[in-house]
Each structure stands twice: as structure tokens, then as C-alpha cells.
């Protein structure tokens, strides 16, 4: 039976629980917190009921700032970042803004004390890639101040961001490996230079840029920049963006009057994705389960392909343009899957 010692008196459990972060020593921040547990006796919103019954906002969204305002309004009804990602995806009028919902929720799962009302961007990618050995941006202390220098080649929504999480190197360790730290940067600080890139061929509504940093003062975040930030974020982002995309697809299913059996399966897929947020993103089991869930969703997307003929032409054309977003991390996810099966002592295939 679950241990109820950490739960408020008005929580009731039926076989599982979620407790507030910090209540149990050693609990990782991505374990999440929520007062929406099975059997809770208070007045709360049901995410699934929202997806099935909430009036669908018809007003089109013009840009990232307008989208963020709507996403935040929907998200604030829920405590778990994963649920906020889904709610934001549901109120988004296109997959690109659903992605934005998942991306922002993922960052707040990674760094729980980020302000809820500010757009944030993480800066990892450089000209040589995202592998730790490819990070050339440097972090050094000069006259008591930590300064970052370097260039990040691909930063999402940076033009609207109020904070940048920049991964930088503090040098090479005794083992020859690049030692990384995560830092918090004010994008309006002297020495920060953003260069907007042309719109991408998919989700062009979400801009991206390169960022050059020259002697920029920063706040250094605790922990290892790779093990505690860059590496887990890959999986956290996968889960939250996938959840937000399913929220958006549920919206499409309702607006387009898809069969109730399809809506039911979309909610089932969402339930599976929500379960992935309960464990550490470094868990081999999470990577294996995530790949299984992605397979299920791929099968569902194949099944609903004929139904897109009934969808509004603008929504359909955006989907045809943007759907590759859901496959963009496929090769990396495949590598993680192989490593996960090896970690549990089972060969793939």
C-alpha cells in the first residue's frame, strides 16, 4: 500500500500517489507535484473533462506572444507541468504553438523555480552540435563575476524570451571530458546579440535564432550542466511536446467531429504519456516505455489519416507542413532506446 504520511488530510489514495516536491528528501524535481490525484475530494478541474467539453477558442493566434497569453491562461488551472503542456496544446490553434506549450512546460519541469509568466529558452546547440565535447561556450570567473562567452547556434523563441538557460564549459576535467555548467542569462544584458534565422520549413510561427555572448554576467545554476540539464532535457522535452501535440490533436478531433472512438484513443494515448512524467528522465524504463508509446501514437496517426479530409483546409495544410515535428527526434530517441535496453540487460530486435 502507498505511504500516506506525506499527504494532506483531504487527499484519498487508490493505489498510487503524488506528493509535493520537497516533502520527501531526495525526491527529484521532475517527479512533479499535484493535488489532482485519483480520489481527491476537493473542487478541482479534470484535464480529461476539459479536453472533452471545454469550448474551443476560435480566435486565431497571430504570434508567439499572443499564443503564450492563451497558453498560460489555460495552463494555470493545473499544477503538473505535463498537464499544463496538454492544456496549452488543446487551446493552441496550430501544432507550432502546441510545441511552444510543451517546450515551456518541459523547461519548468527541468528548473521548477522558473517564473510561470515568462518565456524561457535553453541554449545548448553550437556549430559542432549538442554533444558535451562540442560545447565551446566558456564560463569563467573574473573579479568575482561569472562571465559567459561563446555562440549558440539554435535557440527557440529567443526573441520573446525573458531568460536564457545557457550551457557552457568551465574547462576539461582530469578525465579529459568537457565539464559543463548551466547558467541563467538576461537576454537584454550587454554583450548578448541575437540574430534571427529565416522561418523554418515547419512550425515557422515559432522563431529561432543564434545568440552570441560576449563577457555576459550570469547566475550559475547548481549541478552539472550536462547530467542535470542538457541530457535530461532531451527526454523531458520529448514527453512534454508529445503530450502537447496530443492535446492539440484532441482539439482537431473535436472541431472536426471525428468519431468518439478516435477521441477515446487519443485520451488513452495522453494517459500513457502522462504516466511517463512520474519517473526520472534518466530511467531506462522511461526511454523504453516512451518508444512504445510513440509506436502506439504512430499507429493511431496512420489510422486517422483518412479523417483529415474532413478537417478545415487551413488546419490540414498546417498539419501536413508541421507533422514532421513529431519525428524530428526519432534517430536520437532510437539511440537512447538501444542504450536503455542494454542498461536493463536485454538486446533489442
NUROFI-923964 format. One record per residue: residue in one letter; z, y negated, x of N, C-alpha, C in turn. Coordinates in steps of 0.05 Angstrom, whole numbers, padded with zeros to 5 digits, always signed. Each point is the difference from the previous one (the first is absolute). Last residue first. Layout:
N
aZYXZYXZYX;...
This chain:
349
x-00617+00116+00312-00024+00015-00004+00003+00022-00020;x+00074-00044+00074-00016-00009-00023-00024+00018-00003;x+00099+00028+00042-00027-00009+00007-00015-00008-00025;x+00109-00001+00020-00021+00013-00015-00027-00012+00008;x+00094-00029+00025-00006+00027+00011-00022+00015-00015;x+00037-00092-00009+00015+00020-00016-00008+00028+00008;x-00041-00073+00043+00029-00005+00003+00016+00020-00016;x-00095+00000-00005+00009+00011+00026+00030-00004+00003;x-00041-00038-00075+00001+00030-00002+00009+00013+00026;x-00011-00093+00001+00022+00007-00018+00002+00031-00003;x-00072-00039+00048+00025-00002+00015+00024+00009-00017;x-00084-00005-00042+00000+00021+00020+00026+00001+00016;x-00012-00071-00060+00004+00025-00015+00001+00024+00020;x-00022-00086+00032+00029+00002-00006+00006+00026-00014;x-00090-00020+00015+00014+00005+00026+00030+00004-00004;x-00052-00025-00075-00005+00027+00008+00013+00008+00026;x+00004-00089-00030+00018+00017-00016-00004+00029+00007;x-00058-00062+00039+00027-00002+00012+00020+00018-00015;x-00087-00006-00035+00000+00014+00026+00027+00000+00013;x-00012-00047-00084-00002+00029-00002+00001+00015+00027;x+00006-00097-00035+00019+00012+00020-00002+00030+00001;x-00056-00051-00059-00003-00013+00026+00019+00012+00021;x-00018+00018-00098-00006+00020+00020+00001-00011+00028;x+00016-00052-00080+00017+00024-00003-00005+00021+00021;x-00054-00080-00007+00027-00006+00009+00018+00024+00000;x-00089-00001-00037+00003+00011+00027+00027-00008+00013;x-00031-00034-00086+00013+00026+00000+00004+00013+00027;x-00045-00087-00030+00027+00000+00013+00012+00028+00003;x-00088-00022-00043+00001-00014+00026+00026+00006+00015;x-00012+00033-00087-00020+00013+00017+00000-00012+00028;x+00055-00040-00065+00010+00026+00008-00019+00014+00018;x-00026-00082-00037+00021-00004+00020+00010+00027+00010;x-00060+00001-00071-00014-00007+00025+00020-00005+00023;x+00034+00018-00087-00013+00023+00011-00014-00006+00027;x+00039-00070-00050+00021+00018+00011-00013+00024+00013;x-00058-00058-00045+00012-00013+00024+00021+00017+00013;x-00041+00031-00080-00018+00001+00022+00011-00014+00025;x+00060+00051-00075-00013-00026+00003-00016-00001+00026;x+00017+00097-00038+00016-00021+00011-00017-00026+00002;x-00028+00091-00025+00011-00014-00022+00016-00025+00008;x-00040+00062+00062-00022-00012-00016+00010-00016-00023;x+00057+00052+00057-00005-00027+00010-00023-00013-00015;x+00028+00092-00011+00012-00019-00017-00004-00029+00008;x-00029+00080+00050-00017-00007-00023+00011-00021-00018;x+00053+00030+00076-00024-00014+00008-00018-00007-00024;x+00087+00051+00007-00004-00024-00017-00026-00015+00007;x+00026+00080+00049-00001+00006-00028-00006-00024-00018;x+00014-00011+00093-00025+00014-00005-00003+00006-00029;x+00081-00035+00027-00021-00021+00002-00027+00012-00005;x+00073+00059+00006+00001-00015-00025-00022-00022+00000;x+00011+00051+00078-00011+00017-00021+00000-00015-00026;x+00041-00043+00072-00029+00002+00004-00013+00017-00021;x+00093-00004+00000-00011-00025-00010-00030+00000+00004;x+00048+00072+00035+00001+00001-00029-00013-00025-00012;x+00009+00004+00093-00020+00020-00009+00000+00001-00031;x+00066-00053+00041-00027-00013+00003-00021+00019-00010;x+00087+00034+00004-00003-00019-00022-00027-00013+00001;x+00022+00056+00072-00004+00015-00025-00004-00017-00024;x+00022-00041+00081-00027+00010+00001-00006+00017-00024;x+00087-00030+00009-00018-00023-00005-00029+00010+00000;x+00068+00061+00024-00001-00005-00028-00019-00022-00007;x+00014+00018+00090-00013+00022-00012-00003-00004-00030;x+00048-00063+00049-00028-00002+00007-00016+00023-00013;x+00094-00001-00010-00012-00022-00015-00030-00002+00006;x+00051+00064+00048-00004+00008-00028-00013-00022-00017;x+00027-00016+00090-00024+00015-00001-00007+00008-00029;x+00057-00089+00024+00003+00028-00007-00026+00015+00000;x+00018-00096+00014-00004+00016+00024+00002+00030-00006;x+00017-00070-00065-00029+00002+00006-00006+00016+00025;x+00087+00016-00066-00008-00016+00024-00030+00003+00004;x+00033+00014-00100+00006+00011+00026-00010-00018+00022;x-00014-00018-00094+00029+00007+00002+00008+00009+00027;x-00090-00023-00037+00015-00022+00011+00029+00005+00004;x-00064+00061-00040-00004-00001+00029+00017-00023+00012;x-00007+00015-00095+00019+00018+00013-00002-00001+00030;x-00060-00049-00054+00027-00012+00000+00020+00018+00014;x-00088+00032-00015+00001-00020+00022+00028-00013+00001;x-00016+00060-00070+00000+00014+00026+00002-00019+00023;x-00008-00034-00087+00026+00012+00003+00002+00015+00027;x-00083-00036-00025+00019-00021+00008+00028+00011+00004;x-00066+00058-00034-00005-00006+00028+00019-00022+00011;x+00004+00020-00091+00011+00023+00016-00005-00005+00030;x-00037-00061-00060+00030-00004+00002+00012+00023+00015;x-00091+00006-00017+00005-00023+00018+00030-00004+00004;x-00028+00063-00063-00003+00010+00027+00004-00022+00021;x+00001-00023-00091+00023+00018+00005-00001+00010+00029;x-00073-00049-00034+00023-00018+00006+00025+00017+00007;x-00075+00048-00027-00004-00012+00026+00023-00019+00007;x-00001+00039-00085+00005+00021+00021-00004-00011+00028;x-00020-00053-00076+00028+00001+00006+00007+00021+00021;x-00098-00048-00002+00016+00020-00015+00029+00000+00008;x-00051-00092+00014-00005+00027+00009+00018+00020-00015;x-00018-00102-00009+00005+00021-00020-00008+00028+00010;x+00001-00089+00046-00026+00014-00006+00003+00023-00019;x+00075-00051+00030-00019-00020-00009-00026+00013-00009;x+00067+00056+00038+00008-00011-00026-00020-00020-00010;x-00015+00038+00085-00001+00021-00020+00008-00010-00028;x+00008-00057+00075-00028+00004-00007-00002+00021-00022;x+00085-00014+00035-00009-00024-00015-00029+00004-00009;x+00034+00064+00057+00012+00003-00027-00007-00023-00017;x-00025-00005+00089-00017+00019-00014+00011+00006-00028;x+00052-00054+00058-00025-00014-00009-00018+00019-00015;x+00077+00037+00038+00007-00019-00021-00024-00014-00011;x-00013+00055+00073+00003+00015-00024+00009-00017-00023;x-00005-00040+00084-00027+00006-00010+00001+00017-00025;x+00081-00019+00044-00011-00024-00013-00028+00005-00011;x+00040+00069+00050+00014-00004-00025-00011-00024-00015;x-00033+00016+00086-00010+00021-00018+00014-00004-00028;x+00030-00055+00069-00027-00008-00009-00012+00020-00019;x+00084+00021+00039+00002-00023-00018-00027-00010-00010;x+00005+00072+00063+00013+00007-00025+00000-00023-00019;x-00035-00015+00087-00016+00020-00014+00012+00006-00028;x+00050-00054+00059-00022-00014-00012-00018+00019-00016;x+00070+00038+00049+00011-00016-00022-00023-00015-00014;x-00022+00047+00078+00006+00018-00023+00010-00016-00024;x-00016-00048+00079-00025+00013-00008+00004+00017-00024;x+00074-00042+00043-00014-00017-00020-00026+00013-00008;x+00058+00038+00068+00007+00006-00028-00016-00016-00020;x-00018-00019+00093-00005+00028-00007+00007+00006-00029;x+00019-00087+00037-00029+00005-00002-00006+00028-00010;x+00095-00023+00007-00016-00019-00015-00029+00009-00002;x+00073+00046+00048+00013-00010-00024-00017-00018-00017;x-00031+00042+00083+00013+00021-00015+00012-00010-00027;x-00043-00064+00060-00018+00022-00009+00015+00019-00018;x+00047-00073+00037-00023-00011-00014-00019+00021-00010;x+00108+00010+00012-00024+00004+00015-00024-00009-00016;x+00100-00044-00018-00014+00026+00001-00025+00000+00017;x+00039-00091-00050+00013+00023+00013-00018+00025+00000;x-00041-00101+00004+00012+00018-00019+00013+00023+00014;x-00023-00106+00031-00004+00029+00006+00015+00017-00019;x-00045-00102-00006+00025+00014-00004-00005+00030+00005;x-00056-00087+00045+00002+00021-00021+00029+00009-00003;x-00077-00079+00046+00027+00009-00002+00003+00019-00024;x-00090-00018+00060+00011-00004-00026+00029+00010-00001;x-00080-00008+00069+00028-00010+00004+00013-00006-00027;x-00089+00026-00021+00003-00012+00026+00028-00012+00002;x-00070+00068-00064+00027-00010+00004+00004-00009+00028;x-00082+00026-00079+00007-00004+00028+00027-00014+00002;x-00057+00062-00077+00022-00019+00005+00004-00001+00030;x-00079+00030-00082+00012+00006+00026+00021-00023+00006;x-00030+00037-00102-00004-00019+00022+00009+00012+00026;x-00024+00016-00116+00013+00009+00024-00009-00019+00023;x+00005+00006-00119-00011-00008+00026+00015+00012+00023;x-00022+00028-00104+00024+00000+00018-00010-00007+00028;x-00063+00010-00068+00018-00021-00010+00025-00002+00017;x-00071+00067+00011-00004-00026+00014+00019-00022-00009;x-00012+00106-00010+00023-00018-00006-00003-00027+00014;x-00074+00053+00039+00016+00009-00022+00026-00015-00001;x-00063-00022+00065-00019+00011-00020+00014+00012-00024;x+00044-00084+00055-00007+00028+00005-00019+00010-00022;x+00009-00105+00033+00010+00020-00019-00010+00027+00007;x+00009-00066+00082-00016+00001-00024+00011+00021-00020;x+00072-00042+00065-00024+00016+00003-00017-00002-00025;x+00074-00072+00048-00007+00017-00023-00026+00016+00006;x+00078-00038+00065-00029-00002-00003-00008+00019-00023;x+00096-00052+00042-00013+00019-00017-00030-00005-00001;x+00090-00024+00066-00027-00008-00007-00014+00022-00015;x+00101-00040+00042-00012+00021-00017-00027-00010-00009;x+00058-00054+00054-00009+00023+00016-00012+00022-00017;x+00073-00065-00043-00019-00007+00021-00008+00025+00016;x+00031+00018-00100+00011-00009+00025-00021-00008+00020;x-00009+00040-00091-00004-00029+00003+00011-00011+00026;x+00010+00092-00029-00028-00005+00005-00007-00030+00003;x+00091+00056+00025-00008-00020-00019-00030-00007+00005;x+00053+00095+00025-00014-00024+00009-00006-00018-00024;x+00060+00092+00040-00006-00016-00023-00011-00027+00009;x+00000+00105+00049+00010-00028-00001-00008-00013-00026;x+00012+00103+00057-00010-00015-00023+00012-00028-00001;x-00022+00070+00087+00020-00012-00018-00014-00013-00023;x-00021+00079+00086-00008-00020-00020+00025-00009-00016;x-00038+00051+00098+00024-00004-00017-00006-00023-00019;x-00063+00075+00057+00003-00028-00009+00024-00002-00018;x-00005+00077+00076-00009-00007-00027+00005-00029-00006;x+00027+00053+00080-00028-00009+00000-00011-00009-00026;x+00091+00029+00026-00017+00023-00006-00030-00009+00000;x+00071-00063+00012+00000+00018+00023-00018+00024-00004;x-00028-00086-00056+00025+00013+00006-00002+00019+00024;x-00055-00095-00026-00002+00029+00002+00027+00012+00008;x-00016-00095-00058-00005+00012+00026-00001+00030-00001;x+00012-00058-00075+00019-00012+00019-00003+00013+00028;x-00068-00016-00093+00011+00017+00021+00020-00016+00017;x-00028-00008-00111-00007-00009+00028+00014+00017+00020;x-00024-00021-00113+00008+00021+00018-00009-00008+00028;x+00023-00058-00094-00018+00004+00023+00012+00021+00018;x+00003-00046-00104+00015+00020+00016-00018+00009+00023;x+00003-00093-00064-00015+00020+00014+00019+00018+00015;x+00003-00075-00090+00012+00013+00024-00019+00020+00011;x-00025-00051-00074+00021-00018+00009+00015+00010+00024;x-00106+00014-00042+00026+00012+00008+00019-00022+00009;x-00096-00005-00026+00019-00006-00021+00028+00008+00008;x-00074+00016+00058-00002-00028-00007+00020-00009-00021;x-00010+00092+00029+00015-00017+00019-00001-00029-00008;x-00034+00091-00037+00012-00022-00015+00015-00020+00017;x-00021+00083+00056-00007-00002-00029+00016-00023-00013;x-00038+00021+00103+00024-00006-00014-00007-00005-00029;x-00042+00032+00100-00005+00005-00028+00027-00003-00015;x-00009-00015+00096-00028-00001-00008-00005+00003-00030;x+00076-00044+00073-00001+00022-00019-00027-00002-00015;x+00043-00038+00100-00019-00003-00023+00001+00025-00017;x+00072-00057+00075-00020+00021-00005-00016-00005-00024;x+00106-00025+00036-00027-00008+00008-00019+00023-00005;x+00109-00038-00023-00021+00020-00003-00026-00013+00009;x+00113-00016+00018-00026-00011-00005-00021+00023-00001;x+00115-00027-00002-00020+00021+00000-00027-00012-00008;x+00086-00050+00050-00017+00002-00024-00020+00022+00003;x+00063-00030+00069+00016+00007-00023-00016+00003-00026;x-00042-00021+00085+00021-00020-00005+00015+00005-00026;x-00072+00064+00002-00002-00022+00019+00020-00021-00008;x-00035+00110-00020+00021-00021-00005-00002-00020+00022;x-00077+00068-00048+00016-00006+00023+00020-00022-00006;x-00085+00069-00039+00024-00013-00009+00018-00003+00025;x-00114+00020-00024+00025+00002+00016+00023-00016-00013;x-00102+00054-00022+00017-00023-00006+00027+00004+00013;x-00066+00069-00001+00001-00018+00024+00015-00026-00006;x-00018+00109-00038+00013-00026-00006+00003-00016+00026;x-00034+00092-00008-00020-00021-00003+00012-00028-00005;x+00050+00083+00008-00011-00006+00026-00021-00023-00001;x+00041+00036-00080+00019-00015+00016-00012-00009+00027;x-00068+00014-00081+00017+00018+00016+00019-00017+00017;x-00071-00035-00057+00028-00002-00009+00018+00019+00016;x-00097-00051+00033+00009+00018-00021+00029-00005-00007;x-00057-00051+00064+00000+00028+00008+00010+00020-00021;x-00001-00095-00014-00027+00007+00007-00002+00030+00007;x+00082-00018-00060-00012-00017+00021-00028+00010+00006;x+00085+00011-00082-00026+00005+00012-00008-00020+00021;x+00082-00010-00053+00001+00021+00020-00027+00002+00015;x+00059-00062-00075-00021-00003+00020+00004+00021+00022;x+00027-00025-00112+00008+00013+00025-00024+00000+00019;x+00035-00067-00086-00022+00016+00012+00011+00013+00026;x+00034-00050-00102+00006+00007+00028-00024+00017+00010;x+00034-00072-00087-00019+00019+00010+00005+00004+00030;x+00077-00029-00072-00018-00008+00021-00020+00022+00007;x+00078+00002-00062-00020-00017-00011-00021-00009+00020;x+00079+00058+00017-00017+00012-00021-00023-00017-00009;x+00049+00007+00100+00001-00015-00025-00019+00011-00021;x+00040+00065+00076-00021-00020-00003+00004-00015-00026;x+00053+00076+00035+00011-00027-00004-00021-00022+00000;x-00016+00098+00013+00011-00006-00026+00009-00029-00004;x-00074+00054+00058+00019-00020+00007+00013-00011-00026;x-00058+00074-00009+00004+00001+00029+00022-00019+00009;x-00027-00003-00089+00013+00026+00005+00006+00004+00030;x-00048-00074-00026+00028-00004-00008+00015+00026+00001;x-00093+00000+00019+00014-00016+00021+00029-00004-00007;x-00054+00044-00063+00004+00016+00023+00014-00015+00022;x-00026-00046-00078+00022+00018-00005+00006+00018+00024;x-00076-00055+00005+00024-00016+00001+00025+00017-00006;x-00084+00042-00006+00005-00009+00027+00026-00016+00002;x-00032+00028-00085+00011+00022+00015+00007-00008+00029;x-00041-00065-00056+00026+00008-00011+00013+00022+00017;x-00088-00025+00020+00019-00021+00009+00028+00007-00010;x-00070+00054-00031+00006+00005+00029+00021-00020+00010;x-00035-00016-00084+00019+00023-00001+00008+00008+00028;x-00066-00064-00008+00027-00012-00005+00021+00022-00005;x-00090+00028+00014+00009-00016+00023+00028-00011-00003;x-00046+00046-00072+00014+00018+00020+00010-00016+00024;x-00006-00050-00095-00019+00014+00018+00015+00015+00021;x+00044-00053-00066-00026+00003-00014-00021+00013+00017;x+00114+00008-00006-00023-00010+00016-00026+00004-00016;x+00087+00033-00028-00007-00027-00010-00023-00013+00016;x+00033+00088+00023-00007+00000-00028-00009-00027-00010;x+00035+00010+00088-00027+00012-00002-00010+00000-00029;x+00089-00027+00017-00019-00020+00009-00029+00010-00001;x+00069+00060-00021-00002-00021-00020-00019-00021+00008;x+00016+00067+00063-00014+00011-00023-00003-00022-00022;x+00051-00021+00077-00028+00004+00007-00016+00009-00024;x+00092-00005-00010-00012-00026+00000-00029+00001+00008;x+00050+00078+00004-00005-00007-00028-00012-00028-00002;x+00026+00029+00084-00022+00016-00008-00007-00006-00029;x+00076-00041+00039-00025-00012+00009-00025+00016-00009;x+00093-00003-00055-00013+00015+00021-00026-00013+00008;x+00050-00038-00072+00015-00001+00025-00014+00014+00023;x-00040-00054-00094+00008+00026+00012+00014-00004+00027;x-00039-00071-00054+00014+00016-00020+00012+00026+00011;x-00057-00063+00048+00029-00007+00000+00016+00015-00021;x-00098+00005+00013+00016+00016+00018+00030-00005-00003;x-00068-00051-00048+00002+00028-00009+00020+00016+00016;x-00018-00088+00027+00011-00001-00027+00004+00028-00011;x-00045-00011+00083+00029-00004+00002+00014+00000-00027;x-00095+00005+00003+00012+00025+00011+00031-00003+00001;x-00051-00076-00024+00001+00020-00021+00013+00026+00009;x-00012-00068+00064+00018-00010-00021+00002+00020-00023;x-00061+00018+00070+00028+00004+00009+00019-00010-00022;x-00092-00015-00013+00007+00028-00003+00029+00005+00007;x-00035-00086+00014+00002+00006-00029+00009+00029-00005;x-00019-00024+00089+00024-00014-00010+00005+00005-00029;x-00079+00034+00041+00024+00015+00008+00025-00014-00011;x-00086-00019-00057+00004+00002+00028+00027+00014+00006;x-00038-00011-00090-00020-00015+00016+00002+00005+00030;x+00019+00058-00096+00014-00011+00023-00020-00012+00019;x-00005+00017-00113-00008+00008+00027+00015-00015+00022;x+00033+00026-00102-00008-00023+00016-00008+00009+00028;x+00038+00058-00069-00029-00002+00001-00010-00023+00018;x+00089+00072-00011-00007-00028+00005-00031-00002+00003;x+00055+00075-00057-00015-00003+00025-00009-00029+00002;x+00089+00046-00051-00026-00013-00004-00013-00006+00027;x+00067+00083-00010+00000-00028+00007-00028-00012-00006;x+00023+00096-00009+00003-00018-00023-00002-00030+00006;x-00005+00078+00064-00013+00010-00024-00001-00020-00023;x+00042-00016+00086-00028+00006+00005-00015+00009-00025;x+00094-00017-00004-00015-00024+00005-00030+00005+00003;x+00058+00073-00007-00004-00013-00026-00015-00026+00003;x+00025+00045+00078-00021+00014-00013-00005-00012-00028;x+00071-00036+00051-00026-00005+00013-00022+00013-00015;x+00091-00034-00044-00012+00025+00010-00027-00006+00012;x+00093-00064-00013-00028+00005-00005-00008+00028+00010;x+00102-00025-00033-00019-00003+00022-00028+00004-00009;x+00111-00003-00030-00025-00010-00010-00019-00005+00024;x+00077+00078+00006-00002-00028-00005-00027-00008-00011;x+00035+00089+00030+00007-00007-00027-00002-00030-00006;x-00048+00082+00067+00014-00026+00001+00005-00010-00028;x-00050+00082+00027+00026+00001-00014+00015-00026+00002;x-00069+00016+00074-00001+00016-00024+00028+00002-00013;x-00020-00087+00057+00001+00029+00005+00000+00015-00026;x-00006-00102+00039-00016+00015-00019+00000+00029+00007;x+00038-00071+00051+00018+00007-00021-00015+00014-00022;x-00018-00007+00112-00008-00005-00028+00022+00006-00019;x-00041-00002+00112+00023-00003-00017-00010-00005-00028;x-00036+00043+00105-00002-00016-00024+00026-00002-00015;x-00034+00041+00087+00010+00018-00021+00000-00015-00027;x-00023-00039+00086-00022+00007-00018+00009+00021-00021;x+00061-00035+00069-00007-00020-00020-00022+00009-00019;x+00069+00071+00043-00022-00016+00009-00009-00020-00021;x+00100+00042+00019-00022+00003-00017-00023-00019+00008;x+00090+00009+00040-00022+00014+00012-00024+00003-00017;x+00094-00013-00047-00006-00006+00028-00024+00016+00010;x+00013-00032-00101+00005+00025+00015-00007-00006+00029;x-00008-00070-00060+00023+00013-00011+00007+00025+00016;x-00078-00054+00016+00024-00011+00012+00025+00014-00010;x-00085-00004-00062-00001+00001+00029+00025-00013+00011;x+00003+00045-00098-00008-00025+00014+00001+00004+00030;x-00022+00086-00058+00023-00018+00003-00008-00025+00015;x-00041+00087-00063-00007-00020+00020+00023-00019+00001;x-00014+00110-00037+00010-00027-00001-00013-00017+00021;x+00001+00102-00063-00008-00015+00023+00011-00028-00002;x+00020+00071-00065-00012+00015+00021-00009-00016+00025;x+00030-00045-00081-00009+00026-00009-00015+00013+00023;x+00076-00088-00020-00019+00015+00016-00008+00026-00014;x+00039-00107-00020+00003+00027-00008-00022+00017+00014;x+00055-00104+00004-00023+00017+00008+00007+00029-00008;x+00060-00077-00008-00019+00002-00022-00026+00014+00008;x+00074-00016+00061+00010+00016-00022-00020+00003-00023;x-00032-00012+00103+00015-00016-00019+00007+00017-00024;x-00016+00048+00095-00014-00011-00023+00018-00016-00018;x+00018+00056+00082-00011-00027+00007-00012-00014-00024;x+00039+00091-00001+00020-00019+00009-00010-00028+00003;x-00040+00089-00030+00000-00024-00016+00018-00022+00010;x-00062+00090+00034+00025-00013+00005+00000-00027-00014;x-00057+00090-00033+00000-00025+00016+00028-00011+00004;x-00016+00107-00010+00000-00024-00017+00000-00025+00017;
